[in-house]
Amino acid sequence: MKLLDKLSYANLLYFFAFLYLYAMMQNLLEWLLDKDQSLFFRINGQWTNGVLDKCLLWFRTSDNWIPFYILLVFYLLKKLGVRTWKWLLLAIVNVAVTDQVSSNFFKPVFHRLRPCADPIVLDKINLLVGHCMTSFSFTSSHAANHFGIAMFIFITLQPLFKKFRFLFFVWAGIISYAQVYVGVHYPIDVIVGALIGMLSGWAFAKIYNKWEPAIPVLQSN
């Protein structure tokens, strides 16, 4: 009986400890979401002007970057020759993974409404896009995909871009910030999306560097 009493007492302690931790996590989550929403309203409603409206709306439009991707591929063909196909293959797989993880795992699991689709805050936001997407908000696929590309380039193309590689993170950061600015994502959505992208980009960059240990940069005239 004494052993059973001790076990029951221990189980009771574990139960109350679990409840305490659960309450703490709930309070932390509520605090985090409150700060997230507060920062969103600052970015979307206070830190704005007409020039930023036009620039950031342009930046976050994916089609506007097609010429950049084409130029990058031609530059790599010039520098790497036929070996470019290896880099392109893993770069495409990297983006496919970040997009699938964000769109088909996180969004269906968390079901967080976009600010432009949330009736509680809809009348308080400044929506700069023509319509609000029907997909969920957490996480941002824009952030995941572009930070995935940035990290992949940063690691794999160091011999080509050298100290200017950090500019790809600036590029991804502006696009991600624009998602909040135009009213389609909360800050936490893009932060976690960026982390997903960087993790995926790092992993595929490691795979590429094992597959192609040293980038054989061709001499250009």
N, C-alpha and C positions, 0 to 999 in steps of 0.2 A: 504493500500500500504506500509506503514512504517513497518508493521509487516512482510509482504512478503519480503521486502528488508532486514530486519534483519535475517530472516530465510535463504535467499539466501546467505547472507554474511557469516552466520555461517556454512552453508553447504560447501561454498567455502573454508573456513578455515579448516574444517574437511578433505576436499579432498586433500589440499596441505599438511596437517599434515600427512595424510596417505601416500602420495607420498614420503615425507621426510623419514618416518619410513621404508617404503619399500626399498628406496635407501640405508639407513643405514644397513638394514638386508642383502641386496645383497652384500654390501661392506664387512660386517662382515663374510658372508658365503665364499666369495672369499678369504679373508684373512685366514680363518680357513682351507679351502681346500688347500691353498698354503702351510701353515705350516704343514698340514697333509702329503702332498706329500713330502715335504722336510725331515720330520722325517722318512718317509718310506725309502727314499734313503739312509739315514744314517744307519738305522737298517739293510736294505737289502744289501747295497753295501759297507759300511765303517766299521761298528762295527762287523766284521766277521772274522772267522778263520776256519781252517779245522776241529778242534775238535767240535766247535759249529755247524758246518754244519751237522755232523753226529748225535750229541746229540739231537739237536732240531728237526731234521727230524724224529728221532725215537720218541721223545716226542709227536709230533703232530699226530702220526699215531694211530688211535682209537683202532685198533685190538691189539696193544701192551699192552693195559690196561685191557684186558679181565681177565687175571689171578688176577689182583688187585681187580676187582669187585667180582670175585668168592671168593677170600680170605675174602673180607669185609663181604659178605653174610654169610660165615661160621662163622666168628667172631661174627656177630650179632646173629646168631642162638645159638651160645654157650652162649652168654650173655643175650639175650632176650627171647630165647625159641620160642614158637609158635607165640608170639606177633610180631615177625619179619615181618610177612606178612603185617601188617598195615604200617610199615615203608617202606617196599619195594613198596607197592601199591602207596603211595603218592610220593615216590622218582621217580618212573617211570612216574607217571602223571606229576610231576614237569618238568622232562626232555622233555616229549612230548609237554607240553605247551611252554617251551622256544624254542624248535625246530620249532614248528608251527608258533609262533609269528615272529621269525627271518626269517624263510624260506618262509612262505606263506603270511606274511603281509608286513614286511619292504622291503624285496628284490623286490617283484613285484611293490611296490609303488615307490621306489626311483630309481630303474634301474641303480644303479651305477656299472660300469664295474670293474671287478677285475684288479689289476695292470698287471697280466699276460695275460689278455685278451684285454687290452686297447692298440690299435695300436700307440697311442701317446707316451707311455712310455715303450712299450714291449721290444724294443731293448736296453733299459737302465737298465733292472732289471736282477737280478741273480736268476733265477727260479730253485729251488732245487728239485721240485717234477717232476714226470714223465710226467704229463700233467696238463693243467689248467682246472679247473672245469667250466662247462657251466653256473652254477647259478651265480646270481649277487653277489656283494661284501658286500653291506651294508644291514644288519649287519652280523657279524660273528656268525654262528650257533655254531661253536666250542667254542667260548668264552661264548655265552649264555648258552649252555648246561653245560659246566664244572663249570662255576661260579654259575649256578643254583644248581648243586650238592654240590659244596663247601659250599654255604650258608645254604643249607638244613642240611648238616652234622654238620656244625658249631653250629647251634641252637639246633637241635634235639638230637645230641649225645654228648652233653657237659659232662654228667656224665661218659662217657666212655673214651673220648679223652682229656678232661680237657684242660690244657694249651697248648697242642699240636694241638688243633683244627685249629689254624692259618695256619698250614702246608698245609691244603687243599686249602687255597687261594693261597699259593705259587705254589702249583701244577697246579691250574687252570691258574694262571698268566703266568707260563712258557709255558704251552700249547698255550695260547692266543698269547704270544709274538712270539712263533714259527710260527704262521700263517703269521705274518708280515715278519719275518726273511726269510722264504722260498719263499716269493714273491706272496702269494695268497690273501692277505688282506692289507688294509691300517690301520694305527693305530686307526683312529676314528671308523672303523668297529668293532674292537675288544673292544674298550672302551665302545661303546654303547651296544654291545652284552653282555659285562660283567654286565653292569647296568641292562639290561633286565633280565639276569640270576639271579642276586642277589635279584631283586625285586620279581621274581617268587619264588625263594628259600625261601625268608623270608615269603611270603604269605602262602606257603604250609607247612612251618615249624610251623607257628602259628596254622594252621588247625590241624596238627599232634599233637601239644602239647595240644590242646583242646580235641582231641580224646583220647590221651594217656597222661594225665596230668603229670605223673611221670613215668619215664622209670624204670620198675621193673628189675633191673640188677640181674641176677642169680649169685649165688656164685659159683665160679669155684675152683676146687681142685688144 
